[in-house]
Amino acid sequence: MPKKIPWWVGGIAMSLLFYFSFSVWGGDRPIGASTGMAYLSTIIFGMDVKNYVYIREIQESGAWEGVMLIGAFFGGLFTTVFITKSFHISYIPTLWKARKNSSIKSRMMWSFIAGFLLMFGARLAGGCNAGHVLSGGSQLAVSGFIFTIIALGTGMLFGRFFYKPKEVS
C-alpha cells in the first residue's frame, strides 16, 4: 500500500513555496503555469520577441515559470517514486473506465477538450488557473476567489453530469 503524506506536510510545503515565490527575499513574483507554456512555445516555434506584444510582456516571468513547471514535474515524479512509492502509469483512470468507456482515444480527446477549455477560460480571465487559485487565493485577491468558486463549482456540476453512472440494460 502506498505511503501517504500527512495533509499538514503539504500545507507547510505550499506555504514555503508561496513565501519564497512571493516575498522580496524569494522570486518576488506570483505563481502561474500558462505563462511558462506560452514562453516555451515561443522558444519551440522561434517566435521573435520584437513582433509580439504578449511575448515581450511574458519574457521575464515566462522563463521562471518554465523552470517551476519542470521542477513541479520532477518533484512529483520523485515523490511518487521514492517517498509514497505510488508511481504507476494509467492511460484510463478507474472511474473513467467504470462510467465512460475503455477507449484511450476517447479519454485523450476529452482530456484535451477539458484542458483547452480550462486554459482558454483562465486566459480570458487574465491569468492561468494555477495563478488565479494559488496566487490569487493566497494573496486574498477577489478575482482569485471568484475564479476558484466558479471553476470548482462548474467542475463539480459538470463532473456529476459527465460521470453519471452507466445505465444497465
ROVO-493737 format. One record per atom (N, C-alpha, C): residue in three letters; x, y, z. Coordinates in nm, 2 decimals, always signed. Layout:
<zators>
   type       px       py       pz
    ala        X        Y        Z
...
</zators>
This chain:
<zators>
   type       px       py       pz
    met    +0.08    -0.12    +0.00
    met    +0.00    +0.00    +0.00
    met    +0.09    +0.12    +0.00
    pro    +0.05    +0.23    -0.08
    pro    +0.14    +0.35    -0.09
    pro    +0.14    +0.42    +0.04
    lys    +0.25    +0.48    +0.07
    lys    +0.27    +0.56    +0.19
    lys    +0.20    +0.70    +0.17
    lys    +0.12    +0.75    +0.26
    lys    +0.06    +0.88    +0.25
    lys    +0.13    +0.98    +0.32
    ile    +0.13    +1.10    +0.26
    ile    +0.20    +1.22    +0.33
    ile    +0.09    +1.29    +0.40
    pro    +0.11    +1.33    +0.53
    pro    +0.01    +1.40    +0.61
    pro    -0.03    +1.53    +0.54
    trp    -0.15    +1.58    +0.56
    trp    -0.20    +1.70    +0.50
    trp    -0.12    +1.82    +0.54
    trp    -0.07    +1.82    +0.67
    trp    +0.00    +1.94    +0.72
    trp    +0.14    +1.95    +0.66
    val    +0.19    +1.84    +0.61
    val    +0.32    +1.85    +0.54
    val    +0.31    +1.92    +0.41
    gly    +0.20    +1.89    +0.34
    gly    +0.17    +1.96    +0.21
    gly    +0.14    +2.10    +0.24
    gly    +0.07    +2.13    +0.35
    gly    +0.04    +2.27    +0.38
    gly    +0.16    +2.35    +0.41
    ile    +0.25    +2.30    +0.48
    ile    +0.38    +2.37    +0.51
    ile    +0.46    +2.38    +0.38
    ala    +0.46    +2.28    +0.30
    ala    +0.54    +2.29    +0.18
    ala    +0.48    +2.40    +0.09
    met    +0.35    +2.40    +0.07
    met    +0.29    +2.51    -0.01
    met    +0.31    +2.65    +0.05
    ser    +0.31    +2.66    +0.18
    ser    +0.34    +2.79    +0.25
    ser    +0.48    +2.83    +0.22
    leu    +0.57    +2.74    +0.22
    leu    +0.71    +2.78    +0.19
    leu    +0.73    +2.81    +0.05
    leu    +0.66    +2.74    -0.04
    leu    +0.66    +2.77    -0.18
    leu    +0.61    +2.91    -0.21
    phe    +0.50    +2.95    -0.15
    phe    +0.44    +3.08    -0.16
    phe    +0.54    +3.19    -0.11
    tyr    +0.59    +3.16    +0.01
    tyr    +0.68    +3.26    +0.07
    tyr    +0.80    +3.29    -0.02
    phe    +0.86    +3.18    -0.07
    phe    +0.98    +3.20    -0.15
    phe    +0.95    +3.25    -0.29
    ser    +0.83    +3.23    -0.33
    ser    +0.78    +3.29    -0.46
    ser    +0.74    +3.43    -0.46
    phe    +0.66    +3.46    -0.36
    phe    +0.60    +3.60    -0.35
    phe    +0.69    +3.70    -0.28
    ser    +0.77    +3.66    -0.18
    ser    +0.84    +3.75    -0.10
    ser    +0.96    +3.82    -0.17
    val    +1.00    +3.93    -0.13
    val    +1.11    +4.00    -0.19
    val    +1.24    +3.93    -0.17
    trp    +1.24    +3.84    -0.07
    trp    +1.36    +3.76    -0.05
    trp    +1.37    +3.63    -0.14
    gly    +1.26    +3.61    -0.20
    gly    +1.25    +3.49    -0.29
    gly    +1.24    +3.54    -0.44
    gly    +1.15    +3.49    -0.51
    gly    +1.13    +3.52    -0.65
    gly    +1.06    +3.66    -0.67
    asp    +0.99    +3.71    -0.58
    asp    +0.92    +3.83    -0.58
    asp    +0.82    +3.84    -0.71
    arg    +0.75    +3.73    -0.73
    arg    +0.66    +3.72    -0.84
    arg    +0.55    +3.61    -0.81
    pro    +0.44    +3.62    -0.87
    pro    +0.33    +3.53    -0.85
    pro    +0.35    +3.39    -0.91
    ile    +0.28    +3.29    -0.87
    ile    +0.29    +3.16    -0.92
    ile    +0.18    +3.14    -1.04
    gly    +0.22    +3.08    -1.14
    gly    +0.13    +3.05    -1.25
    gly    +0.19    +2.95    -1.34
    ala    +0.12    +2.90    -1.44
    ala    +0.17    +2.79    -1.52
    ala    +0.16    +2.82    -1.67
    ser    +0.05    +2.89    -1.71
    ser    +0.02    +2.91    -1.85
    ser    +0.12    +3.00    -1.92
    thr    +0.18    +3.10    -1.84
    thr    +0.28    +3.19    -1.90
    thr    +0.40    +3.11    -1.93
    gly    +0.44    +3.01    -1.85
    gly    +0.55    +2.92    -1.88
    gly    +0.53    +2.84    -2.01
    met    +0.41    +2.80    -2.03
    met    +0.38    +2.72    -2.15
    met    +0.39    +2.82    -2.27
    ala    +0.33    +2.94    -2.26
    ala    +0.34    +3.03    -2.37
    ala    +0.49    +3.07    -2.40
    tyr    +0.57    +3.09    -2.30
    tyr    +0.71    +3.12    -2.31
    tyr    +0.78    +3.00    -2.39
    leu    +0.75    +2.88    -2.34
    leu    +0.81    +2.76    -2.41
    leu    +0.78    +2.75    -2.55
    ser    +0.65    +2.79    -2.59
    ser    +0.61    +2.78    -2.73
    ser    +0.69    +2.88    -2.81
    thr    +0.72    +3.00    -2.75
    thr    +0.80    +3.10    -2.83
    thr    +0.94    +3.04    -2.86
    ile    +0.99    +2.97    -2.77
    ile    +1.12    +2.91    -2.80
    ile    +1.11    +2.80    -2.90
    ile    +1.01    +2.71    -2.89
    ile    +1.00    +2.59    -2.98
    ile    +0.97    +2.64    -3.12
    phe    +0.88    +2.74    -3.14
    phe    +0.85    +2.79    -3.27
    phe    +0.93    +2.91    -3.32
    gly    +1.03    +2.95    -3.24
    gly    +1.13    +3.05    -3.28
    gly    +1.06    +3.19    -3.31
    met    +0.96    +3.22    -3.22
    met    +0.89    +3.35    -3.24
    met    +0.98    +3.47    -3.19
    asp    +0.98    +3.57    -3.27
    asp    +1.06    +3.69    -3.24
    asp    +1.00    +3.78    -3.14
    val    +1.06    +3.81    -3.03
    val    +1.01    +3.89    -2.92
    val    +0.97    +4.03    -2.97
    lys    +1.04    +4.08    -3.07
    lys    +1.00    +4.22    -3.12
    lys    +0.87    +4.23    -3.18
    asn    +0.82    +4.12    -3.24
    asn    +0.70    +4.12    -3.32
    asn    +0.57    +4.10    -3.24
    tyr    +0.58    +4.06    -3.12
    tyr    +0.46    +4.02    -3.04
    tyr    +0.46    +4.09    -2.91
    val    +0.36    +4.17    -2.88
    val    +0.35    +4.24    -2.75
    val    +0.34    +4.14    -2.64
    tyr    +0.26    +4.04    -2.65
    tyr    +0.24    +3.95    -2.54
    tyr    +0.37    +3.88    -2.50
    ile    +0.45    +3.84    -2.60
    ile    +0.57    +3.77    -2.58
    ile    +0.67    +3.87    -2.50
    arg    +0.67    +3.99    -2.54
    arg    +0.75    +4.09    -2.46
    arg    +0.71    +4.10    -2.32
    glu    +0.58    +4.09    -2.29
    glu    +0.52    +4.10    -2.16
    glu    +0.56    +3.98    -2.07
    ile    +0.56    +3.86    -2.13
    ile    +0.59    +3.74    -2.06
    ile    +0.73    +3.70    -2.06
    gln    +0.82    +3.77    -2.13
    gln    +0.96    +3.72    -2.14
    gln    +1.03    +3.69    -2.01
    glu    +1.02    +3.78    -1.92
    glu    +1.09    +3.76    -1.79
    glu    +1.02    +3.66    -1.70
    ser    +0.89    +3.67    -1.68
    ser    +0.83    +3.57    -1.59
    ser    +0.81    +3.44    -1.66
    gly    +0.80    +3.43    -1.79
    gly    +0.79    +3.30    -1.86
    gly    +0.90    +3.21    -1.83
    ala    +1.03    +3.26    -1.83
    ala    +1.14    +3.17    -1.81
    ala    +1.14    +3.11    -1.67
    trp    +1.10    +3.19    -1.57
    trp    +1.09    +3.15    -1.43
    trp    +0.99    +3.04    -1.42
    glu    +0.87    +3.07    -1.48
    glu    +0.76    +2.97    -1.46
    glu    +0.79    +2.84    -1.54
    gly    +0.86    +2.85    -1.65
    gly    +0.90    +2.73    -1.72
    gly    +0.99    +2.64    -1.63
    val    +1.08    +2.70    -1.56
    val    +1.17    +2.63    -1.46
    val    +1.08    +2.57    -1.35
    met    +0.98    +2.65    -1.30
    met    +0.90    +2.60    -1.20
    met    +0.82    +2.48    -1.24
    leu    +0.77    +2.48    -1.37
    leu    +0.69    +2.36    -1.42
    leu    +0.78    +2.24    -1.43
    ile    +0.90    +2.26    -1.47
    ile    +0.99    +2.14    -1.48
    ile    +1.02    +2.09    -1.34
    gly    +1.04    +2.18    -1.25
    gly    +1.06    +2.14    -1.11
    gly    +0.94    +2.07    -1.05
    ala    +0.82    +2.12    -1.08
    ala    +0.70    +2.05    -1.03
    ala    +0.68    +1.91    -1.09
    phe    +0.72    +1.89    -1.22
    phe    +0.71    +1.76    -1.28
    phe    +0.81    +1.66    -1.21
    phe    +0.93    +1.71    -1.20
    phe    +1.03    +1.62    -1.14
    phe    +1.01    +1.60    -0.99
    gly    +0.96    +1.70    -0.92
    gly    +0.93    +1.69    -0.78
    gly    +0.81    +1.59    -0.75
    gly    +0.71    +1.60    -0.84
    gly    +0.60    +1.50    -0.83
    gly    +0.65    +1.36    -0.86
    leu    +0.73    +1.35    -0.96
    leu    +0.79    +1.22    -1.00
    leu    +0.87    +1.16    -0.89
    phe    +0.96    +1.24    -0.83
    phe    +1.04    +1.20    -0.72
    phe    +0.96    +1.15    -0.60
    thr    +0.85    +1.23    -0.57
    thr    +0.77    +1.20    -0.45
    thr    +0.70    +1.07    -0.47
    thr    +0.64    +1.05    -0.59
    thr    +0.56    +0.92    -0.62
    thr    +0.65    +0.80    -0.63
    val    +0.77    +0.82    -0.68
    val    +0.86    +0.70    -0.69
    val    +0.93    +0.67    -0.56
    phe    +0.99    +0.77    -0.49
    phe    +1.07    +0.74    -0.38
    phe    +1.01    +0.76    -0.24
    ile    +0.91    +0.85    -0.23
    ile    +0.85    +0.88    -0.10
    ile    +0.73    +0.80    -0.07
    thr    +0.62    +0.82    -0.16
    thr    +0.50    +0.75    -0.14
    thr    +0.50    +0.61    -0.21
    lys    +0.59    +0.59    -0.30
    lys    +0.60    +0.46    -0.37
    lys    +0.47    +0.43    -0.44
    ser    +0.41    +0.53    -0.50
    ser    +0.27    +0.51    -0.56
    ser    +0.27    +0.53    -0.71
    phe    +0.39    +0.54    -0.77
    phe    +0.40    +0.57    -0.91
    phe    +0.34    +0.45    -1.00
    his    +0.26    +0.49    -1.09
    his    +0.21    +0.39    -1.19
    his    +0.16    +0.47    -1.31
    ile    +0.16    +0.41    -1.42
    ile    +0.11    +0.47    -1.55
    ile    -0.03    +0.42    -1.57
    ser    -0.12    +0.51    -1.59
    ser    -0.26    +0.47    -1.62
    ser    -0.31    +0.55    -1.73
    tyr    -0.34    +0.50    -1.84
    tyr    -0.40    +0.57    -1.95
    tyr    -0.55    +0.60    -1.93
    ile    -0.61    +0.51    -1.86
    ile    -0.76    +0.53    -1.83
    ile    -0.78    +0.51    -1.68
    pro    -0.82    +0.62    -1.61
    pro    -0.85    +0.60    -1.47
    pro    -0.96    +0.51    -1.45
    thr    -0.97    +0.45    -1.33
    thr    -1.07    +0.36    -1.29
    thr    -1.21    +0.42    -1.31
    leu    -1.23    +0.54    -1.26
    leu    -1.37    +0.60    -1.27
    leu    -1.41    +0.62    -1.41
    trp    -1.31    +0.66    -1.50
    trp    -1.34    +0.68    -1.64
    trp    -1.39    +0.54    -1.70
    lys    -1.31    +0.44    -1.67
    lys    -1.35    +0.31    -1.72
    lys    -1.48    +0.26    -1.68
    ala    -1.52    +0.29    -1.55
    ala    -1.64    +0.24    -1.49
    ala    -1.76    +0.32    -1.55
    arg    -1.74    +0.45    -1.57
    arg    -1.85    +0.54    -1.60
    arg    -1.86    +0.58    -1.75
    lys    -1.75    +0.57    -1.82
    lys    -1.75    +0.61    -1.96
    lys    -1.72    +0.49    -2.05
    asn    -1.59    +0.46    -2.08
    asn    -1.55    +0.35    -2.17
    asn    -1.40    +0.32    -2.15
    ser    -1.36    +0.22    -2.22
    ser    -1.22    +0.18    -2.21
    ser    -1.13    +0.23    -2.33
    ser    -1.18    +0.32    -2.40
    ser    -1.11    +0.38    -2.52
    ser    -1.00    +0.48    -2.48
    ile    -0.88    +0.46    -2.51
    ile    -0.77    +0.55    -2.48
    ile    -0.79    +0.68    -2.57
    lys    -0.83    +0.66    -2.69
    lys    -0.86    +0.78    -2.78
    lys    -0.97    +0.87    -2.72
    ser    -1.07    +0.81    -2.67
    ser    -1.18    +0.89    -2.61
    ser    -1.13    +0.96    -2.49
    arg    -1.06    +0.90    -2.41
    arg    -1.00    +0.96    -2.29
    arg    -0.91    +1.08    -2.32
    met    -0.82    +1.06    -2.42
    met    -0.73    +1.16    -2.46
    met    -0.80    +1.28    -2.52
    met    -0.90    +1.25    -2.61
    met    -0.98    +1.36    -2.67
    met    -1.05    +1.44    -2.56
    trp    -1.12    +1.38    -2.47
    trp    -1.19    +1.45    -2.37
    trp    -1.10    +1.53    -2.27
    ser    -0.98    +1.47    -2.25
    ser    -0.88    +1.54    -2.17
    ser    -0.83    +1.66    -2.24
    phe    -0.81    +1.65    -2.37
    phe    -0.76    +1.77    -2.44
    phe    -0.87    +1.88    -2.44
    ile    -0.99    +1.84    -2.47
    ile    -1.10    +1.94    -2.47
    ile    -1.12    +2.01    -2.34
    ala    -1.12    +1.93    -2.23
    ala    -1.13    +1.99    -2.10
    ala    -1.01    +2.08    -2.06
    gly    -0.89    +2.04    -2.09
    gly    -0.78    +2.12    -2.07
    gly    -0.78    +2.25    -2.15
    phe    -0.82    +2.24    -2.28
    phe    -0.83    +2.35    -2.36
    phe    -0.93    +2.45    -2.31
    leu    -1.05    +2.41    -2.27
    leu    -1.15    +2.50    -2.22
    leu    -1.11    +2.56    -2.09
    leu    -1.04    +2.49    -2.00
    leu    -0.99    +2.54    -1.88
    leu    -0.89    +2.65    -1.90
    met    -0.79    +2.63    -1.99
    met    -0.69    +2.73    -2.01
    met    -0.74    +2.85    -2.09
    phe    -0.84    +2.82    -2.18
    phe    -0.90    +2.93    -2.26
    phe    -0.97    +3.02    -2.16
    gly    -1.05    +2.97    -2.08
    gly    -1.13    +3.05    -1.98
    gly    -1.03    +3.12    -1.88
    ala    -0.93    +3.05    -1.84
    ala    -0.83    +3.12    -1.75
    ala    -0.76    +3.24    -1.82
    arg    -0.72    +3.22    -1.94
    arg    -0.66    +3.33    -2.01
    arg    -0.76    +3.44    -2.04
    leu    -0.88    +3.41    -2.06
    leu    -0.98    +3.52    -2.07
    leu    -1.00    +3.59    -1.94
    ala    -0.98    +3.52    -1.83
    ala    -0.99    +3.59    -1.70
    ala    -0.86    +3.66    -1.66
    gly    -0.76    +3.66    -1.75
    gly    -0.64    +3.74    -1.73
    gly    -0.53    +3.67    -1.65
    gly    -0.53    +3.54    -1.66
    gly    -0.43    +3.46    -1.59
    gly    -0.45    +3.31    -1.61
    cys    -0.37    +3.23    -1.55
    cys    -0.39    +3.09    -1.56
    cys    -0.46    +3.04    -1.44
    asn    -0.51    +2.92    -1.45
    asn    -0.59    +2.86    -1.34
    asn    -0.50    +2.85    -1.21
    ala    -0.38    +2.81    -1.22
    ala    -0.29    +2.80    -1.11
    ala    -0.27    +2.94    -1.05
    gly    -0.25    +3.04    -1.14
    gly    -0.22    +3.17    -1.09
    gly    -0.34    +3.23    -1.01
    his    -0.46    +3.21    -1.07
    his    -0.58    +3.26    -1.00
    his    -0.61    +3.19    -0.87
    val    -0.60    +3.06    -0.87
    val    -0.63    +2.98    -0.75
    val    -0.52    +2.99    -0.64
    leu    -0.40    +2.96    -0.68
    leu    -0.29    +2.96    -0.58
    leu    -0.24    +3.10    -0.55
    ser    -0.20    +3.18    -0.65
    ser    -0.15    +3.31    -0.62
    ser    -0.26    +3.41    -0.57
    gly    -0.37    +3.41    -0.64
    gly    -0.48    +3.49    -0.61
    gly    -0.54    +3.46    -0.47
    gly    -0.56    +3.33    -0.45
    gly    -0.62    +3.29    -0.32
    gly    -0.53    +3.32    -0.20
    ser    -0.40    +3.30    -0.22
    ser    -0.31    +3.32    -0.10
    ser    -0.28    +3.47    -0.08
    gln    -0.31    +3.55    -0.18
    gln    -0.30    +3.70    -0.16
    gln    -0.43    +3.76    -0.13
    leu    -0.54    +3.68    -0.11
    leu    -0.67    +3.72    -0.08
    leu    -0.73    +3.82    -0.19
    ala    -0.69    +3.79    -0.31
    ala    -0.75    +3.87    -0.43
    ala    -0.89    +3.83    -0.46
    val    -0.98    +3.92    -0.48
    val    -1.12    +3.90    -0.51
    val    -1.13    +3.82    -0.64
    ser    -1.05    +3.85    -0.74
    ser    -1.05    +3.78    -0.86
    ser    -1.01    +3.63    -0.85
    gly    -0.92    +3.61    -0.76
    gly    -0.88    +3.47    -0.73
    gly    -0.99    +3.39    -0.67
    phe    -1.06    +3.45    -0.57
    phe    -1.18    +3.38    -0.51
    phe    -1.29    +3.36    -0.61
    ile    -1.32    +3.46    -0.69
    ile    -1.43    +3.44    -0.79
    ile    -1.39    +3.33    -0.88
    phe    -1.27    +3.33    -0.94
    phe    -1.23    +3.23    -1.03
    phe    -1.24    +3.09    -0.97
    thr    -1.19    +3.08    -0.84
    thr    -1.18    +2.95    -0.77
    thr    -1.32    +2.90    -0.75
    ile    -1.41    +2.98    -0.70
    ile    -1.55    +2.94    -0.68
    ile    -1.62    +2.89    -0.81
    ile    -1.60    +2.97    -0.91
    ile    -1.67    +2.94    -1.04
    ile    -1.60    +2.81    -1.10
    ala    -1.47    +2.80    -1.10
    ala    -1.40    +2.69    -1.16
    ala    -1.44    +2.56    -1.08
    leu    -1.43    +2.56    -0.95
    leu    -1.47    +2.44    -0.87
    leu    -1.62    +2.41    -0.88
    gly    -1.70    +2.51    -0.88
    gly    -1.84    +2.49    -0.89
    gly    -1.88    +2.43    -1.02
    thr    -1.83    +2.48    -1.13
    thr    -1.86    +2.43    -1.26
    thr    -1.80    +2.29    -1.28
    gly    -1.68    +2.27    -1.22
    gly    -1.62    +2.14    -1.23
    gly    -1.71    +2.03    -1.16
    met    -1.76    +2.07    -1.04
    met    -1.84    +1.98    -0.96
    met    -1.97    +1.95    -1.04
    leu    -2.04    +2.05    -1.09
    leu    -2.16    +2.03    -1.16
    leu    -2.14    +1.95    -1.29
    phe    -2.04    +1.99    -1.36
    phe    -2.02    +1.91    -1.49
    phe    -1.97    +1.77    -1.46
    gly    -1.89    +1.75    -1.35
    gly    -1.85    +1.62    -1.32
    gly    -1.97    +1.53    -1.28
    arg    -2.06    +1.58    -1.21
    arg    -2.18    +1.50    -1.18
    arg    -2.26    +1.46    -1.30
    phe    -2.27    +1.55    -1.40
    phe    -2.34    +1.53    -1.52
    phe    -2.25    +1.43    -1.61
    phe    -2.13    +1.46    -1.63
    phe    -2.04    +1.39    -1.72
    phe    -2.01    +1.24    -1.67
    tyr    -2.00    +1.23    -1.54
    tyr    -1.96    +1.10    -1.48
    tyr    -2.08    +1.03    -1.42
    lys    -2.20    +1.05    -1.47
    lys    -2.32    +0.98    -1.42
    lys    -2.30    +0.83    -1.45
    pro    -2.35    +0.75    -1.36
    pro    -2.33    +0.60    -1.38
    pro    -2.40    +0.56    -1.51
    lys    -2.34    +0.46    -1.57
    lys    -2.39    +0.40    -1.69
    lys    -2.52    +0.33    -1.66
    glu    -2.62    +0.34    -1.75
    glu    -2.75    +0.27    -1.73
    glu    -2.73    +0.13    -1.77
    val    -2.77    +0.04    -1.68
    val    -2.76    -0.10    -1.71
    val    -2.88    -0.14    -1.79
    ser    -2.86    -0.21    -1.90
    ser    -2.97    -0.25    -1.99
    ser    -2.99    -0.40    -1.99
</zators>
